[in-house]
Amino acid sequence: SKDLAGKDAIFKIKLHEIKKKELPEINDEFAKDVSEFDTLEEYKADIEKNLKERKEEVAKREREDKAVDAVIANAQMDIPEPMIQNQINQLMQDFIRRMQAQGLSIEQYYQFTGLDNAKVQEQMRPQALKRIQSRLVLEAVAAAENLEATDEELEAEYARMAEQYKMEVDKLKELFSDADKKNIKEDLAIQKAVDLVTEAAVEK
C-alpha cells in the first residue's frame, strides 16, 4: 500500500524444522557398502587403476587412429557408392538403436533437431567412408603379412565376450553362426594389422 512505501518492513517467520542432508562418512564401512572391497584403501586403489587403464586405452586408440590415418592417406582407393551407402545404412541402424535405448524414436529426434533422414545420412558419409577405407587398408596389411588369429586367440576372445555378456562360453558359441565366427576371426586379424601399423608408425 502507499502508506508503507519507503518504510522498513519486519516479517515474522516461524521455522518448523531444518533438514540437513547427511553425507556418508568416507571410511572402510563406506567402501564395503559401495564396492566389493573391505577397506577404503583397496577401493581407492581400484578406482585409480581403472582410471589409469581408461586413460591408457584412450591414448592407445589415438595412436592407432593416427597410424591408420597415415596409411589411408598414402593409399589409392576408389570406393564404389553402393559400398558407402551400405555402410551409412549400418551406421543409421546403430544410431536408431542408440536413440531407442534413450527412449527416443528417430522421428522425435528429427522433430527436436530439425534434421531429416537425408541430412543425417549426409552427416554420416565421412565416417562411413573412413570406416571402409580403414577396413580395406587393414585387410590388405593382414593379407600381405599373413596375419591370422590363432585358435588360442579365438578362444580367448570368446571367453572375453562371454564374460562381457555374463554367459557361459559354450552357450555363447551356440549363438554364433559360422559367418559370425568367421567375422570374429577376421576382426582379430584386423586388430593384429592395427597393432603392426601402429608399431611401425612409432618406430619411425
DRENDO-1510 file (C-alpha; in Angstrom, 1 decimal, always signed):
<recs>
REC; n; res; u; v; w
REC; 1; SER; +0.0; +0.0; +0.0 .
REC; 2; LYS; +1.0; +3.6; -0.4 .
REC; 3; ASP; +1.2; +4.1; +3.4 .
REC; 4; LEU; +4.0; +1.5; +3.6 .
REC; 5; ALA; +6.1; +3.0; +0.8 .
REC; 6; GLY; +9.6; +3.9; +2.0 .
REC; 7; LYS; +9.1; +2.4; +5.5 .
REC; 8; ASP; +11.1; -0.5; +7.0 .
REC; 9; ALA; +9.2; -3.8; +6.9 .
REC; 10; ILE; +9.5; -6.5; +9.5 .
REC; 11; PHE; +8.4; -10.1; +8.7 .
REC; 12; LYS; +7.9; -12.8; +11.3 .
REC; 13; ILE; +8.7; -16.3; +10.2 .
REC; 14; LYS; +8.0; -19.5; +12.2 .
REC; 15; LEU; +10.7; -22.1; +11.5 .
REC; 16; HIS; +9.3; -25.6; +12.0 .
REC; 17; GLU; +12.5; -27.6; +11.2 .
REC; 18; ILE; +15.8; -27.6; +9.4 .
REC; 19; LYS; +16.6; -30.7; +7.3 .
REC; 20; LYS; +20.3; -31.4; +6.8 .
REC; 21; LYS; +21.4; -33.9; +4.2 .
REC; 22; GLU; +23.8; -36.3; +5.9 .
REC; 23; LEU; +26.7; -37.3; +3.6 .
REC; 24; PRO; +28.1; -40.8; +4.3 .
REC; 25; GLU; +31.5; -40.9; +6.1 .
REC; 26; ILE; +34.2; -42.0; +3.7 .
REC; 27; ASN; +35.7; -44.9; +5.5 .
REC; 28; ASP; +36.0; -48.7; +5.4 .
REC; 29; GLU; +32.3; -49.2; +6.0 .
REC; 30; PHE; +31.5; -46.9; +3.1 .
REC; 31; ALA; +33.9; -49.0; +0.9 .
REC; 32; LYS; +32.1; -52.2; +1.9 .
REC; 33; ASP; +28.7; -50.7; +1.1 .
REC; 34; VAL; +29.5; -49.4; -2.4 .
REC; 35; SER; +32.1; -51.9; -3.6 .
REC; 36; GLU; +33.4; -55.4; -3.3 .
REC; 37; PHE; +36.4; -54.2; -1.2 .
REC; 38; ASP; +36.8; -54.4; +2.6 .
REC; 39; THR; +38.9; -51.3; +3.0 .
REC; 40; LEU; +38.8; -47.7; +1.7 .
REC; 41; GLU; +42.5; -48.0; +0.6 .
REC; 42; GLU; +41.6; -51.1; -1.6 .
REC; 43; TYR; +38.6; -49.2; -3.1 .
REC; 44; LYS; +40.7; -46.1; -3.8 .
REC; 45; ALA; +43.5; -48.2; -5.4 .
REC; 46; ASP; +40.9; -49.9; -7.7 .
REC; 47; ILE; +39.4; -46.6; -8.8 .
REC; 48; GLU; +42.9; -45.3; -9.6 .
REC; 49; LYS; +43.7; -48.5; -11.5 .
REC; 50; ASN; +40.5; -48.2; -13.6 .
REC; 51; LEU; +41.2; -44.5; -14.3 .
REC; 52; LYS; +44.7; -45.3; -15.4 .
REC; 53; GLU; +43.6; -48.2; -17.6 .
REC; 54; ARG; +40.9; -46.0; -19.2 .
REC; 55; LYS; +43.5; -43.2; -19.9 .
REC; 56; GLU; +45.9; -45.7; -21.4 .
REC; 57; GLU; +43.2; -47.2; -23.6 .
REC; 58; VAL; +42.2; -43.7; -24.9 .
REC; 59; ALA; +45.8; -42.9; -25.6 .
REC; 60; LYS; +46.3; -46.3; -27.4 .
REC; 61; ARG; +43.2; -45.7; -29.5 .
REC; 62; GLU; +44.5; -42.2; -30.5 .
REC; 63; ARG; +47.9; -43.7; -31.5 .
REC; 64; GLU; +46.2; -46.4; -33.6 .
REC; 65; ASP; +43.8; -43.9; -35.3 .
REC; 66; LYS; +46.7; -41.7; -36.3 .
REC; 67; ALA; +48.7; -44.6; -37.6 .
REC; 68; VAL; +45.8; -45.9; -39.7 .
REC; 69; ASP; +45.0; -42.4; -41.0 .
REC; 70; ALA; +48.6; -42.1; -42.2 .
REC; 71; VAL; +48.3; -45.4; -44.1 .
REC; 72; ILE; +44.9; -44.3; -45.6 .
REC; 73; ALA; +46.5; -41.0; -46.7 .
REC; 74; ASN; +49.1; -43.0; -48.7 .
REC; 75; ALA; +46.6; -45.5; -50.2 .
REC; 76; GLN; +44.8; -45.0; -53.5 .
REC; 77; MET; +41.2; -46.2; -53.2 .
REC; 78; ASP; +38.2; -45.9; -55.4 .
REC; 79; ILE; +35.2; -46.7; -53.1 .
REC; 80; PRO; +32.0; -47.6; -55.0 .
REC; 81; GLU; +28.9; -45.6; -54.0 .
REC; 82; PRO; +26.9; -48.8; -53.1 .
REC; 83; MET; +29.6; -49.8; -50.6 .
REC; 84; ILE; +29.4; -46.3; -49.0 .
REC; 85; GLN; +25.6; -46.4; -48.9 .
REC; 86; ASN; +25.6; -49.8; -47.3 .
REC; 87; GLN; +28.0; -48.5; -44.5 .
REC; 88; ILE; +25.8; -45.5; -44.0 .
REC; 89; ASN; +22.8; -47.7; -43.6 .
REC; 90; GLN; +24.7; -49.7; -40.9 .
REC; 91; LEU; +25.6; -46.5; -39.1 .
REC; 92; MET; +22.0; -45.4; -39.3 .
REC; 93; GLN; +20.8; -48.6; -37.7 .
REC; 94; ASP; +23.3; -48.3; -34.9 .
REC; 95; PHE; +22.2; -44.6; -34.4 .
REC; 96; ILE; +18.5; -45.6; -34.3 .
REC; 97; ARG; +19.2; -48.3; -31.7 .
REC; 98; ARG; +21.1; -45.8; -29.5 .
REC; 99; MET; +18.2; -43.3; -29.8 .
REC; 100; GLN; +15.7; -46.0; -28.8 .
REC; 101; ALA; +17.8; -47.1; -25.9 .
REC; 102; GLN; +17.5; -43.5; -24.6 .
REC; 103; GLY; +13.7; -43.7; -25.1 .
REC; 104; LEU; +13.7; -41.5; -28.2 .
REC; 105; SER; +12.3; -42.5; -31.6 .
REC; 106; ILE; +14.1; -41.4; -34.8 .
REC; 107; GLU; +11.0; -39.3; -35.7 .
REC; 108; GLN; +11.2; -37.5; -32.4 .
REC; 109; TYR; +14.9; -36.9; -32.9 .
REC; 110; TYR; +14.2; -35.4; -36.3 .
REC; 111; GLN; +11.5; -33.2; -34.8 .
REC; 112; PHE; +13.8; -31.9; -32.0 .
REC; 113; THR; +16.8; -31.2; -34.2 .
REC; 114; GLY; +15.1; -30.1; -37.4 .
REC; 115; LEU; +17.1; -32.7; -39.3 .
REC; 116; ASP; +15.7; -35.4; -41.6 .
REC; 117; ASN; +16.9; -38.8; -42.8 .
REC; 118; ALA; +18.8; -37.4; -45.8 .
REC; 119; LYS; +20.7; -34.8; -43.7 .
REC; 120; VAL; +21.7; -37.3; -41.0 .
REC; 121; GLN; +22.9; -39.7; -43.7 .
REC; 122; GLU; +24.9; -37.0; -45.3 .
REC; 123; GLN; +26.5; -36.2; -41.9 .
REC; 124; MET; +27.4; -39.9; -41.6 .
REC; 125; ARG; +29.1; -40.1; -45.0 .
REC; 126; PRO; +32.6; -39.1; -43.9 .
REC; 127; GLN; +32.5; -41.6; -41.0 .
REC; 128; ALA; +31.2; -44.3; -43.3 .
REC; 129; LEU; +33.9; -43.6; -45.9 .
REC; 130; LYS; +36.6; -43.6; -43.2 .
REC; 131; ARG; +35.4; -47.0; -41.8 .
REC; 132; ILE; +35.5; -48.6; -45.3 .
REC; 133; GLN; +39.0; -47.1; -46.0 .
REC; 134; SER; +40.3; -48.3; -42.7 .
REC; 135; ARG; +38.9; -51.8; -43.2 .
REC; 136; LEU; +40.2; -52.2; -46.7 .
REC; 137; VAL; +43.7; -50.9; -45.8 .
REC; 138; LEU; +43.9; -53.2; -42.7 .
REC; 139; GLU; +42.6; -56.2; -44.6 .
REC; 140; ALA; +45.4; -55.6; -47.2 .
REC; 141; VAL; +48.0; -55.3; -44.4 .
REC; 142; ALA; +46.7; -58.5; -42.8 .
REC; 143; ALA; +46.8; -60.4; -46.1 .
REC; 144; ALA; +50.3; -59.1; -47.1 .
REC; 145; GLU; +51.7; -60.0; -43.7 .
REC; 146; ASN; +49.8; -63.3; -43.4 .
REC; 147; LEU; +48.2; -62.1; -40.1 .
REC; 148; GLU; +45.7; -64.6; -38.8 .
REC; 149; ALA; +44.1; -65.3; -35.4 .
REC; 150; THR; +45.2; -68.5; -33.7 .
REC; 151; ASP; +42.8; -70.9; -32.1 .
REC; 152; GLU; +44.1; -69.8; -28.7 .
REC; 153; GLU; +43.4; -66.2; -29.5 .
REC; 154; LEU; +39.9; -67.0; -30.8 .
REC; 155; GLU; +39.1; -68.9; -27.6 .
REC; 156; ALA; +40.4; -66.0; -25.5 .
REC; 157; GLU; +38.1; -63.7; -27.5 .
REC; 158; TYR; +35.1; -66.0; -26.9 .
REC; 159; ALA; +36.0; -66.0; -23.1 .
REC; 160; ARG; +36.2; -62.2; -23.1 .
REC; 161; MET; +32.8; -61.9; -24.8 .
REC; 162; ALA; +31.2; -64.5; -22.5 .
REC; 163; GLU; +32.4; -62.5; -19.5 .
REC; 164; GLN; +31.1; -59.3; -21.1 .
REC; 165; TYR; +27.6; -60.8; -21.7 .
REC; 166; LYS; +27.6; -62.8; -18.4 .
REC; 167; MET; +27.2; -66.1; -20.3 .
REC; 168; GLU; +28.9; -69.5; -20.4 .
REC; 169; VAL; +31.4; -69.7; -23.3 .
REC; 170; ASP; +29.7; -72.8; -24.8 .
REC; 171; LYS; +26.3; -71.2; -24.7 .
REC; 172; LEU; +27.7; -68.1; -26.4 .
REC; 173; LYS; +29.3; -70.1; -29.1 .
REC; 174; GLU; +26.0; -71.8; -29.9 .
REC; 175; LEU; +24.5; -68.4; -30.7 .
REC; 176; PHE; +27.2; -67.7; -33.4 .
REC; 177; SER; +26.7; -68.8; -36.9 .
REC; 178; ASP; +29.7; -69.9; -39.0 .
REC; 179; ALA; +29.6; -66.5; -40.6 .
REC; 180; ASP; +29.7; -64.8; -37.2 .
REC; 181; LYS; +32.7; -66.9; -36.1 .
REC; 182; LYS; +34.5; -66.1; -39.4 .
REC; 183; ASN; +33.8; -62.4; -38.8 .
REC; 184; ILE; +35.2; -62.6; -35.3 .
REC; 185; LYS; +38.4; -64.3; -36.6 .
REC; 186; GLU; +38.7; -61.6; -39.3 .
REC; 187; ASP; +38.3; -58.9; -36.7 .
REC; 188; LEU; +41.1; -60.4; -34.6 .
REC; 189; ALA; +43.4; -60.4; -37.7 .
REC; 190; ILE; +42.4; -56.8; -38.4 .
REC; 191; GLN; +43.4; -55.8; -34.8 .
REC; 192; LYS; +46.8; -57.5; -35.5 .
REC; 193; ALA; +47.1; -55.3; -38.6 .
REC; 194; VAL; +46.3; -52.3; -36.5 .
REC; 195; ASP; +49.0; -53.2; -33.9 .
REC; 196; LEU; +51.5; -53.8; -36.7 .
REC; 197; VAL; +50.8; -50.4; -38.4 .
REC; 198; THR; +50.9; -48.6; -35.0 .
REC; 199; GLU; +54.2; -50.2; -34.1 .
REC; 200; ALA; +55.7; -49.2; -37.5 .
REC; 201; ALA; +54.5; -45.6; -37.0 .
REC; 202; VAL; +56.0; -45.4; -33.5 .
REC; 203; GLU; +59.4; -46.8; -34.8 .
REC; 204; LYS; +59.7; -44.0; -37.4 .
</recs>
